[in-house]
Amino acid sequence: MSTSTTEDTGRFAWFHSLGQKGKRAFVGAFGGYGLDSYDYWVLPLSLVAISGYFGLTKAEAGLLGTSTLLMSAIGGAVAGVMADRFGRSKTLIITVAAYAFFTVLCGFATNYETLLVFRALQGLGFGGEWAAGAILVAEYCKPKYRGRTVAFIQSAWAVGWGLAVIVNTLVASLADPAISWRIMFWTGALPAILIFYVRRNVDDAPETKSQPKERGTFPKIFRGPILKTTLFAALLATGVQGGYYTLATWLPAFLQTGRGLTIIGTGGYLAFLITGAWIGYVCGGYLTDYLGRKKTFVVFAIASALLIVAYTQIPNGANTLVMFLGFPLGFCMSAIFSGFGSYLSELYPTQLRGTGQGFTYNFGRAFGAVFPGLVGFMADRLGIGGAMLFGAAAYGIAVIALIWLPETVNKELE
């Protein structure tokens, strides 16, 4: 499914092939996902300060991250249906507004219970934005460029992550810990600016507009041959996101409590991880087009699992090695995500694409949330580094799921 008339030549042919409307959709989706990432990372980066302020146990701190991911499953599934019924761009606007609003409210929480509720509600928009944005761009792409184009959307996650680290470092150096975490949540209002751009400039691909509106219900993705696709795509997403969010939730706390770093020192270590992540997102997109979706998933699932083990088990006193190992860890744990947007789009027909992609990806977030929660409960017994090994085990689930899923590289969208 493509609207482009531009000749496919040059290094940026993937971008030029989108056409004018497709480029605007790309900018909107890239901005939405980048700011989605920014708002997500506010919590992990502030977790030590929040735990100290409210006197939280590690289990309670872990529940903050788990609740976000659990609610994101509901938000993503609902947003997928909305994208099929009401359009991709309208759904993008609604989800961006939702996660920005509840992120700001987190900064006004007066106790742990209130913060838990607001953070969980933030997950509604957080889960829905990716499904709407990825599908919006995928439907403008030519098949041979879809992997790398949607991967560039994924790379926005690293951009938002990096921005959050920079802002957190500045805020932490200027404000008392008792207020710095609140300021970080208040900066979560930034995504609201994007809403005006999307509303004025972004349209759905013409082919999706012309589709009949009788579409997008959950029962339809659990019928006939689609059922097998839905079950194993959800299992794939569970494994990949279980591994990723274990690292995402606990890495800043691991560096500060397990390796003895300050907040500013943690920012330097995360710079290596984030740089590797951005390059991984981009390179992973090219690899999904060249090697195929399934091979790329397998290669990076195995590599990510091995690197988590290495990163968390390096002996004390070897912090420099931990810092440099962050680059390949960030590369692999991000490159595996590059194929998700294109792969899930290719597994479903147009009338079920939003529903199927929204459900499977965010089902993975919900059940993958068990892993960071498990780390919180086991950290007192095993230490944060030892407990984070559960994230490595999650990648094995992804490899198993791929056995029953088809290869879709170069597939025309139906």
VOVO-149726 format. One record per residue (C-alpha): residue number from 1; x, y, z; residue in three letters. Coordinates in Angstrom, 2 decimals, decimal comma. Layout:
[atom NUM [X Y Z] 'Ala'] ...
This chain:
[atom 1 [0,00 0,00 0,00] 'Met'] [atom 2 [1,77 3,18 -1,15] 'Ser'] [atom 3 [0,90 6,63 -2,41] 'Thr'] [atom 4 [4,31 7,54 -3,78] 'Ser'] [atom 5 [5,24 8,46 -7,32] 'Thr'] [atom 6 [8,86 9,33 -6,47] 'Thr'] [atom 7 [11,55 7,26 -8,13] 'Glu'] [atom 8 [13,35 4,98 -5,66] 'Asp'] [atom 9 [16,93 6,21 -5,95] 'Thr'] [atom 10 [19,45 7,56 -3,48] 'Gly'] [atom 11 [20,32 6,92 0,13] 'Arg'] [atom 12 [17,06 8,40 1,42] 'Phe'] [atom 13 [14,80 6,83 -1,16] 'Ala'] [atom 14 [12,81 5,23 1,67] 'Trp'] [atom 15 [11,85 8,72 2,88] 'Phe'] [atom 16 [11,26 10,32 -0,53] 'His'] [atom 17 [9,06 7,39 -1,54] 'Ser'] [atom 18 [6,54 8,35 1,14] 'Leu'] [atom 19 [5,32 11,38 -0,81] 'Gly'] [atom 20 [4,40 14,71 0,79] 'Gln'] [atom 21 [1,56 13,40 2,94] 'Lys'] [atom 22 [3,56 10,37 3,97] 'Gly'] [atom 23 [6,44 12,59 5,10] 'Lys'] [atom 24 [4,08 14,62 7,27] 'Arg'] [atom 25 [2,72 11,41 8,75] 'Ala'] [atom 26 [6,30 10,31 9,43] 'Phe'] [atom 27 [7,07 13,54 11,30] 'Val'] [atom 28 [3,89 13,24 13,37] 'Gly'] [atom 29 [4,49 9,60 14,27] 'Ala'] [atom 30 [8,19 10,20 15,00] 'Phe'] [atom 31 [7,38 13,11 17,30] 'Gly'] [atom 32 [4,59 11,21 19,00] 'Gly'] [atom 33 [6,74 8,20 19,75] 'Tyr'] [atom 34 [9,74 10,26 20,83] 'Gly'] [atom 35 [7,69 12,26 23,32] 'Leu'] [atom 36 [5,93 9,05 24,39] 'Asp'] [atom 37 [9,39 7,75 25,26] 'Ser'] [atom 38 [10,25 10,96 27,12] 'Tyr'] [atom 39 [7,18 10,67 29,33] 'Asp'] [atom 40 [7,82 6,97 29,96] 'Tyr'] [atom 41 [11,44 7,50 31,04] 'Trp'] [atom 42 [10,56 10,16 33,59] 'Val'] [atom 43 [9,62 7,41 36,06] 'Leu'] [atom 44 [12,66 5,09 35,79] 'Pro'] [atom 45 [15,02 8,06 35,92] 'Leu'] [atom 46 [13,26 9,43 39,02] 'Ser'] [atom 47 [12,61 6,09 40,71] 'Leu'] [atom 48 [15,34 6,40 43,37] 'Val'] [atom 49 [14,19 9,92 44,33] 'Ala'] [atom 50 [10,52 8,84 44,38] 'Ile'] [atom 51 [11,34 5,79 46,50] 'Ser'] [atom 52 [13,18 7,95 48,99] 'Gly'] [atom 53 [10,42 10,58 49,09] 'Tyr'] [atom 54 [7,59 8,11 49,75] 'Phe'] [atom 55 [9,70 5,49 51,58] 'Gly'] [atom 56 [8,93 2,75 49,05] 'Leu'] [atom 57 [10,11 -0,82 49,07] 'Thr'] [atom 58 [11,61 -2,24 45,88] 'Lys'] [atom 59 [8,39 -4,19 45,32] 'Ala'] [atom 60 [6,30 -1,00 45,53] 'Glu'] [atom 61 [8,71 0,79 43,20] 'Ala'] [atom 62 [8,51 -2,09 40,72] 'Gly'] [atom 63 [4,71 -1,94 40,83] 'Leu'] [atom 64 [4,80 1,62 39,50] 'Leu'] [atom 65 [6,46 0,38 36,32] 'Gly'] [atom 66 [4,31 -2,73 36,08] 'Thr'] [atom 67 [1,05 -0,80 36,43] 'Ser'] [atom 68 [2,03 1,45 33,52] 'Thr'] [atom 69 [2,64 -1,50 31,24] 'Leu'] [atom 70 [-0,50 -3,33 32,33] 'Leu'] [atom 71 [-2,71 -0,34 31,57] 'Met'] [atom 72 [-0,85 0,25 28,31] 'Ser'] [atom 73 [-2,22 -3,09 27,12] 'Ala'] [atom 74 [-5,76 -1,79 27,54] 'Ile'] [atom 75 [-4,88 1,54 25,97] 'Gly'] [atom 76 [-3,12 -0,10 23,04] 'Gly'] [atom 77 [-5,91 -2,55 22,36] 'Ala'] [atom 78 [-8,58 0,14 22,49] 'Val'] [atom 79 [-6,49 2,50 20,37] 'Ala'] [atom 80 [-6,08 -0,24 17,78] 'Gly'] [atom 81 [-9,85 -0,56 17,43] 'Val'] [atom 82 [-10,17 3,23 17,30] 'Met'] [atom 83 [-7,53 3,40 14,56] 'Ala'] [atom 84 [-9,54 0,94 12,44] 'Asp'] [atom 85 [-12,86 2,62 13,09] 'Arg'] [atom 86 [-12,08 6,36 13,29] 'Phe'] [atom 87 [-8,72 6,71 11,57] 'Gly'] [atom 88 [-5,02 6,57 12,40] 'Arg'] [atom 89 [-4,35 10,32 12,74] 'Ser'] [atom 90 [-7,35 11,02 15,01] 'Lys'] [atom 91 [-6,30 8,19 17,28] 'Thr'] [atom 92 [-2,75 9,54 17,36] 'Leu'] [atom 93 [-4,02 12,90 18,64] 'Ile'] [atom 94 [-6,14 11,31 21,38] 'Ile'] [atom 95 [-3,37 9,05 22,67] 'Thr'] [atom 96 [-0,74 11,82 22,75] 'Val'] [atom 97 [-3,13 14,05 24,72] 'Ala'] [atom 98 [-3,85 11,23 27,18] 'Ala'] [atom 99 [-0,27 10,35 28,07] 'Tyr'] [atom 100 [0,76 14,02 28,37] 'Ala'] [atom 101 [-2,16 14,84 30,68] 'Phe'] [atom 102 [-1,63 12,00 33,13] 'Phe'] [atom 103 [2,15 12,43 33,17] 'Thr'] [atom 104 [1,67 16,00 34,39] 'Val'] [atom 105 [-0,79 14,82 37,04] 'Leu'] [atom 106 [1,85 12,42 38,40] 'Cys'] [atom 107 [3,86 15,47 39,42] 'Gly'] [atom 108 [1,03 16,55 41,75] 'Phe'] [atom 109 [0,69 13,18 43,54] 'Ala'] [atom 110 [0,53 13,60 47,32] 'Thr'] [atom 111 [1,07 9,93 48,18] 'Asn'] [atom 112 [2,17 6,62 46,67] 'Tyr'] [atom 113 [-1,38 5,45 45,94] 'Glu'] [atom 114 [-2,23 8,57 43,97] 'Thr'] [atom 115 [0,99 8,34 41,98] 'Leu'] [atom 116 [0,25 4,69 41,24] 'Leu'] [atom 117 [-3,20 5,56 39,85] 'Val'] [atom 118 [-1,98 8,50 37,72] 'Phe'] [atom 119 [0,96 6,50 36,36] 'Arg'] [atom 120 [-1,34 3,61 35,48] 'Ala'] [atom 121 [-3,68 5,97 33,63] 'Leu'] [atom 122 [-0,70 7,43 31,77] 'Gln'] [atom 123 [-0,25 3,92 30,40] 'Gly'] [atom 124 [-3,53 4,24 28,46] 'Leu'] [atom 125 [-2,07 6,85 26,12] 'Gly'] [atom 126 [1,41 5,37 26,24] 'Phe'] [atom 127 [0,12 2,05 24,92] 'Gly'] [atom 128 [-2,08 3,50 22,23] 'Gly'] [atom 129 [0,28 5,98 20,56] 'Glu'] [atom 130 [2,69 3,44 19,09] 'Trp'] [atom 131 [-0,03 1,37 17,42] 'Ala'] [atom 132 [-1,62 4,38 15,73] 'Ala'] [atom 133 [1,67 5,97 14,63] 'Gly'] [atom 134 [3,34 2,81 13,32] 'Ala'] [atom 135 [0,32 1,79 11,25] 'Ile'] [atom 136 [-0,13 5,32 9,92] 'Leu'] [atom 137 [3,40 5,32 8,46] 'Val'] [atom 138 [3,45 1,65 7,42] 'Ala'] [atom 139 [0,49 2,25 5,12] 'Glu'] [atom 140 [2,36 4,98 3,24] 'Tyr'] [atom 141 [5,44 2,77 2,71] 'Cys'] [atom 142 [6,55 0,73 -0,27] 'Lys'] [atom 143 [7,05 -2,91 0,78] 'Pro'] [atom 144 [10,82 -2,97 0,18] 'Lys'] [atom 145 [11,32 0,09 2,40] 'Tyr'] [atom 146 [8,76 -0,65 5,11] 'Arg'] [atom 147 [11,18 -2,25 7,56] 'Gly'] [atom 148 [13,67 0,61 7,64] 'Arg'] [atom 149 [11,03 3,36 7,47] 'Thr'] [atom 150 [9,08 2,10 10,47] 'Val'] [atom 151 [12,39 1,41 12,22] 'Ala'] [atom 152 [13,20 5,11 11,99] 'Phe'] [atom 153 [9,92 5,72 13,82] 'Ile'] [atom 154 [11,13 3,27 16,47] 'Gln'] [atom 155 [14,41 5,19 16,71] 'Ser'] [atom 156 [12,43 8,11 18,10] 'Ala'] [atom 157 [12,29 6,14 21,34] 'Trp'] [atom 158 [16,05 6,61 21,79] 'Ala'] [atom 159 [15,72 10,32 20,99] 'Val'] [atom 160 [13,05 10,78 23,65] 'Gly'] [atom 161 [15,07 8,69 26,09] 'Trp'] [atom 162 [18,16 10,82 25,52] 'Gly'] [atom 163 [16,17 14,03 25,97] 'Leu'] [atom 164 [14,76 12,71 29,25] 'Ala'] [atom 165 [18,25 11,87 30,53] 'Val'] [atom 166 [19,55 15,35 29,64] 'Ile'] [atom 167 [16,60 17,12 31,30] 'Val'] [atom 168 [16,79 14,84 34,35] 'Asn'] [atom 169 [20,51 15,56 34,76] 'Thr'] [atom 170 [19,88 19,32 34,59] 'Leu'] [atom 171 [16,92 19,22 36,95] 'Val'] [atom 172 [18,73 16,98 39,44] 'Ala'] [atom 173 [21,73 19,33 39,50] 'Ser'] [atom 174 [19,56 22,42 40,11] 'Leu'] [atom 175 [16,69 21,21 42,31] 'Ala'] [atom 176 [16,35 19,31 45,56] 'Asp'] [atom 177 [15,44 15,58 45,11] 'Pro'] [atom 178 [12,20 16,21 47,00] 'Ala'] [atom 179 [10,95 18,42 44,13] 'Ile'] [atom 180 [13,10 17,38 41,15] 'Ser'] [atom 181 [11,02 14,29 40,39] 'Trp'] [atom 182 [7,86 16,42 40,34] 'Arg'] [atom 183 [9,45 18,88 37,91] 'Ile'] [atom 184 [10,33 15,98 35,63] 'Met'] [atom 185 [6,71 14,84 35,49] 'Phe'] [atom 186 [5,54 18,42 34,83] 'Trp'] [atom 187 [7,81 18,61 31,79] 'Thr'] [atom 188 [5,66 15,77 30,45] 'Gly'] [atom 189 [3,34 18,48 29,12] 'Ala'] [atom 190 [5,69 18,89 26,12] 'Leu'] [atom 191 [3,85 16,40 23,87] 'Pro'] [atom 192 [0,77 18,60 23,86] 'Ala'] [atom 193 [2,56 20,84 21,35] 'Ile'] [atom 194 [2,64 17,98 18,85] 'Leu'] [atom 195 [-1,15 17,73 18,84] 'Ile'] [atom 196 [-1,45 20,97 16,90] 'Phe'] [atom 197 [0,95 19,72 14,21] 'Tyr'] [atom 198 [-0,84 16,39 13,75] 'Val'] [atom 199 [-4,26 18,00 13,65] 'Arg'] [atom 200 [-3,26 20,45 10,90] 'Arg'] [atom 201 [-0,87 18,38 8,78] 'Asn'] [atom 202 [-1,37 14,62 9,13] 'Val'] [atom 203 [-3,88 12,52 7,16] 'Asp'] [atom 204 [-4,45 8,79 6,86] 'Asp'] [atom 205 [-3,22 7,06 3,72] 'Ala'] [atom 206 [-5,85 7,39 0,94] 'Pro'] [atom 207 [-6,29 3,62 0,68] 'Glu'] [atom 208 [-7,35 3,37 4,33] 'Thr'] [atom 209 [-9,81 6,22 3,96] 'Lys'] [atom 210 [-11,53 4,37 1,15] 'Ser'] [atom 211 [-11,88 1,17 3,15] 'Gln'] [atom 212 [-15,36 0,33 4,46] 'Pro'] [atom 213 [-15,87 1,40 8,08] 'Lys'] [atom 214 [-17,28 -2,00 9,10] 'Glu'] [atom 215 [-14,09 -3,21 10,77] 'Arg'] [atom 216 [-11,99 -3,37 13,89] 'Gly'] [atom 217 [-13,48 -5,72 16,51] 'Thr'] [atom 218 [-11,62 -8,00 18,92] 'Phe'] [atom 219 [-13,54 -11,21 18,06] 'Pro'] [atom 220 [-12,36 -11,01 14,44] 'Lys'] [atom 221 [-8,68 -11,40 15,37] 'Ile'] [atom 222 [-9,49 -14,60 17,25] 'Phe'] [atom 223 [-11,22 -16,40 14,37] 'Arg'] [atom 224 [-9,99 -18,82 11,71] 'Gly'] [atom 225 [-6,35 -18,62 10,59] 'Pro'] [atom 226 [-6,00 -15,15 12,19] 'Ile'] [atom 227 [-6,25 -16,79 15,64] 'Leu'] [atom 228 [-2,87 -18,52 15,33] 'Lys'] [atom 229 [-1,26 -15,29 14,16] 'Thr'] [atom 230 [-2,73 -13,35 17,09] 'Thr'] [atom 231 [-1,65 -15,86 19,74] 'Leu'] [atom 232 [1,96 -16,21 18,64] 'Phe'] [atom 233 [2,42 -12,54 17,73] 'Ala'] [atom 234 [1,27 -11,71 21,27] 'Ala'] [atom 235 [3,75 -14,26 22,67] 'Leu'] [atom 236 [6,55 -12,75 20,57] 'Leu'] [atom 237 [5,73 -9,29 21,91] 'Ala'] [atom 238 [5,61 -10,63 25,47] 'Thr'] [atom 239 [9,12 -12,04 25,28] 'Gly'] [atom 240 [10,74 -9,04 23,63] 'Val'] [atom 241 [9,07 -6,49 25,88] 'Gln'] [atom 242 [9,53 -8,55 29,02] 'Gly'] [atom 243 [13,27 -8,41 28,43] 'Gly'] [atom 244 [13,32 -4,76 27,41] 'Tyr'] [atom 245 [11,18 -3,34 30,20] 'Tyr'] [atom 246 [13,08 -5,27 32,84] 'Thr'] [atom 247 [16,12 -3,32 31,74] 'Leu'] [atom 248 [14,23 -0,06 31,18] 'Ala'] [atom 249 [12,58 -0,08 34,60] 'Thr'] [atom 250 [15,55 -1,12 36,70] 'Trp'] [atom 251 [18,69 0,02 34,90] 'Leu'] [atom 252 [18,93 3,52 36,45] 'Pro'] [atom 253 [18,34 2,06 39,92] 'Ala'] [atom 254 [20,90 -0,70 39,21] 'Phe'] [atom 255 [23,53 1,86 38,24] 'Leu'] [atom 256 [22,84 4,06 41,26] 'Gln'] [atom 257 [22,46 1,41 43,97] 'Thr'] [atom 258 [24,31 -1,56 42,48] 'Gly'] [atom 259 [27,25 0,32 40,94] 'Arg'] [atom 260 [27,27 3,31 43,31] 'Gly'] [atom 261 [26,80 6,06 40,71] 'Leu'] [atom 262 [25,27 9,49 41,25] 'Thr'] [atom 263 [22,36 10,70 39,13] 'Ile'] [atom 264 [24,79 12,76 37,03] 'Ile'] [atom 265 [27,15 9,78 36,74] 'Gly'] [atom 266 [24,26 7,57 35,69] 'Thr'] [atom 267 [23,51 10,00 32,85] 'Gly'] [atom 268 [27,02 9,46 31,45] 'Gly'] [atom 269 [26,63 5,68 31,48] 'Tyr'] [atom 270 [23,20 5,92 29,88] 'Leu'] [atom 271 [24,67 8,02 27,08] 'Ala'] [atom 272 [26,54 4,94 25,83] 'Phe'] [atom 273 [23,36 2,85 26,06] 'Leu'] [atom 274 [21,18 5,42 24,31] 'Ile'] [atom 275 [23,69 6,01 21,50] 'Thr'] [atom 276 [23,80 2,28 20,88] 'Gly'] [atom 277 [20,00 2,17 21,04] 'Ala'] [atom 278 [19,47 4,80 18,34] 'Trp'] [atom 279 [21,98 3,15 16,00] 'Ile'] [atom 280 [20,39 -0,21 16,77] 'Gly'] [atom 281 [16,92 0,98 15,82] 'Tyr'] [atom 282 [18,15 2,29 12,48] 'Val'] [atom 283 [20,43 -0,66 11,60] 'Cys'] [atom 284 [17,81 -3,14 12,74] 'Gly'] [atom 285 [15,37 -1,65 10,27] 'Gly'] [atom 286 [17,73 -2,22 7,35] 'Tyr'] [atom 287 [18,42 -5,76 8,55] 'Leu'] [atom 288 [14,72 -6,61 8,68] 'Thr'] [atom 289 [14,51 -5,66 5,00] 'Asp'] [atom 290 [17,69 -7,54 4,01] 'Tyr'] [atom 291 [17,63 -10,64 6,25] 'Leu'] [atom 292 [13,89 -10,91 6,81] 'Gly'] [atom 293 [11,79 -10,22 9,87] 'Arg'] [atom 294 [12,18 -13,58 11,65] 'Lys'] [atom 295 [15,97 -13,96 11,36] 'Lys'] [atom 296 [16,50 -10,46 12,68] 'Thr'] [atom 297 [14,29 -11,13 15,70] 'Phe'] [atom 298 [16,18 -14,35 16,52] 'Val'] [atom 299 [19,66 -12,82 16,20] 'Val'] [atom 300 [18,92 -9,89 18,47] 'Phe'] [atom 301 [16,89 -11,88 21,00] 'Ala'] [atom 302 [19,86 -14,17 21,65] 'Ile'] [atom 303 [22,36 -11,30 21,66] 'Ala'] [atom 304 [20,22 -9,22 24,05] 'Ser'] [atom 305 [19,85 -12,09 26,51] 'Ala'] [atom 306 [23,61 -12,72 26,60] 'Leu'] [atom 307 [24,40 -9,02 27,02] 'Leu'] [atom 308 [21,98 -8,60 29,94] 'Ile'] [atom 309 [23,79 -11,43 31,74] 'Val'] [atom 310 [27,18 -9,86 31,02] 'Ala'] [atom 311 [26,12 -6,32 31,95] 'Tyr'] [atom 312 [24,56 -7,20 35,30] 'Thr'] [atom 313 [27,17 -9,74 36,46] 'Gln'] [atom 314 [30,37 -7,75 35,91] 'Ile'] [atom 315 [32,28 -7,71 39,24] 'Pro'] [atom 316 [32,46 -4,58 41,38] 'Asn'] [atom 317 [35,36 -2,32 40,50] 'Gly'] [atom 318 [34,92 -2,77 36,75] 'Ala'] [atom 319 [32,52 0,11 36,18] 'Asn'] [atom 320 [34,39 1,27 33,07] 'Thr'] [atom 321 [33,62 -2,06 31,42] 'Leu'] [atom 322 [29,96 -1,66 32,40] 'Val'] [atom 323 [29,92 1,77 30,77] 'Met'] [atom 324 [31,35 0,58 27,44] 'Phe'] [atom 325 [29,20 -2,56 27,41] 'Leu'] [atom 326 [26,20 -0,27 27,43] 'Gly'] [atom 327 [26,69 0,48 23,72] 'Phe'] [atom 328 [26,22 -3,08 22,37] 'Pro'] [atom 329 [23,48 -3,72 24,95] 'Leu'] [atom 330 [21,56 -0,65 23,80] 'Gly'] [atom 331 [22,15 -1,62 20,17] 'Phe'] [atom 332 [20,78 -5,17 20,46] 'Cys'] [atom 333 [17,86 -4,51 22,82] 'Met'] [atom 334 [16,65 -1,76 20,46] 'Ser'] [atom 335 [17,42 -3,36 17,09] 'Ala'] [atom 336 [15,02 -6,19 17,92] 'Ile'] [atom 337 [12,17 -3,67 18,07] 'Phe'] [atom 338 [12,87 -2,33 14,59] 'Ser'] [atom 339 [10,90 -5,07 12,90] 'Gly'] [atom 340 [7,78 -4,86 15,05] 'Phe'] [atom 341 [5,98 -2,05 13,26] 'Gly'] [atom 342 [6,40 -3,56 9,81] 'Ser'] [atom 343 [6,00 -7,21 10,88] 'Tyr'] [atom 344 [2,76 -6,76 12,80] 'Leu'] [atom 345 [1,36 -4,55 10,02] 'Ser'] [atom 346 [2,11 -7,28 7,49] 'Glu'] [atom 347 [0,50 -10,04 9,56] 'Leu'] [atom 348 [-2,99 -8,47 9,39] 'Tyr'] [atom 349 [-5,28 -7,23 6,59] 'Pro'] [atom 350 [-6,17 -3,53 6,48] 'Thr'] [atom 351 [-9,55 -3,87 8,17] 'Gln'] [atom 352 [-7,98 -5,61 11,19] 'Leu'] [atom 353 [-4,53 -4,04 11,18] 'Arg'] [atom 354 [-5,08 -1,53 13,96] 'Gly'] [atom 355 [-6,96 -4,01 16,13] 'Thr'] [atom 356 [-4,47 -6,84 15,60] 'Gly'] [atom 357 [-1,35 -4,74 15,97] 'Gln'] [atom 358 [-2,71 -2,79 18,93] 'Gly'] [atom 359 [-3,76 -5,94 20,77] 'Phe'] [atom 360 [-0,69 -8,13 20,19] 'Thr'] [atom 361 [1,95 -5,48 20,85] 'Tyr'] [atom 362 [0,27 -4,25 24,01] 'Asn'] [atom 363 [-0,66 -7,71 25,23] 'Phe'] [atom 364 [3,10 -8,19 25,16] 'Gly'] [atom 365 [3,53 -5,06 27,25] 'Arg'] [atom 366 [1,00 -6,26 29,81] 'Ala'] [atom 367 [2,41 -9,75 30,29] 'Phe'] [atom 368 [5,95 -8,51 29,77] 'Gly'] [atom 369 [5,26 -6,24 32,76] 'Ala'] [atom 370 [5,43 -9,33 34,95] 'Val'] [atom 371 [9,19 -9,38 34,51] 'Phe'] [atom 372 [10,07 -5,93 35,94] 'Pro'] [atom 373 [7,57 -6,58 38,72] 'Gly'] [atom 374 [9,26 -9,91 39,44] 'Leu'] [atom 375 [12,61 -8,15 39,63] 'Val'] [atom 376 [11,20 -5,83 42,30] 'Gly'] [atom 377 [10,00 -8,74 44,42] 'Phe'] [atom 378 [13,24 -10,71 44,01] 'Met'] [atom 379 [15,71 -7,84 44,32] 'Ala'] [atom 380 [15,98 -8,06 48,12] 'Asp'] [atom 381 [16,97 -11,71 47,87] 'Arg'] [atom 382 [19,11 -11,69 44,71] 'Leu'] [atom 383 [20,11 -8,05 44,42] 'Gly'] [atom 384 [18,86 -5,90 41,51] 'Ile'] [atom 385 [21,56 -7,24 39,18] 'Gly'] [atom 386 [20,77 -10,87 39,96] 'Gly'] [atom 387 [17,02 -10,35 39,68] 'Ala'] [atom 388 [17,41 -8,65 36,29] 'Met'] [atom 389 [18,43 -12,02 34,83] 'Leu'] [atom 390 [14,71 -12,77 34,52] 'Phe'] [atom 391 [14,77 -10,26 31,65] 'Gly'] [atom 392 [17,29 -12,39 29,80] 'Ala'] [atom 393 [14,99 -15,41 30,14] 'Ala'] [atom 394 [12,13 -13,43 28,55] 'Ala'] [atom 395 [13,93 -13,30 25,20] 'Tyr'] [atom 396 [13,76 -17,08 24,99] 'Gly'] [atom 397 [9,96 -16,81 24,85] 'Ile'] [atom 398 [10,25 -14,59 21,77] 'Ala'] [atom 399 [12,44 -17,11 19,93] 'Val'] [atom 400 [9,97 -19,93 20,64] 'Ile'] [atom 401 [7,01 -17,87 19,37] 'Ala'] [atom 402 [8,69 -17,25 16,00] 'Leu'] [atom 403 [8,57 -20,96 15,17] 'Ile'] [atom 404 [4,84 -20,66 14,41] 'Trp'] [atom 405 [4,84 -17,27 12,67] 'Leu'] [atom 406 [5,39 -16,68 8,92] 'Pro'] [atom 407 [8,06 -14,58 7,21] 'Glu'] [atom 408 [6,50 -11,47 5,64] 'Thr'] [atom 409 [9,40 -9,51 4,12] 'Val'] [atom 410 [8,43 -7,70 0,86] 'Asn'] [atom 411 [4,75 -8,44 1,43] 'Lys'] [atom 412 [2,22 -6,04 -0,09] 'Glu'] [atom 413 [-0,30 -4,80 2,48] 'Leu'] [atom 414 [-3,76 -6,17 1,80] 'Glu'] 
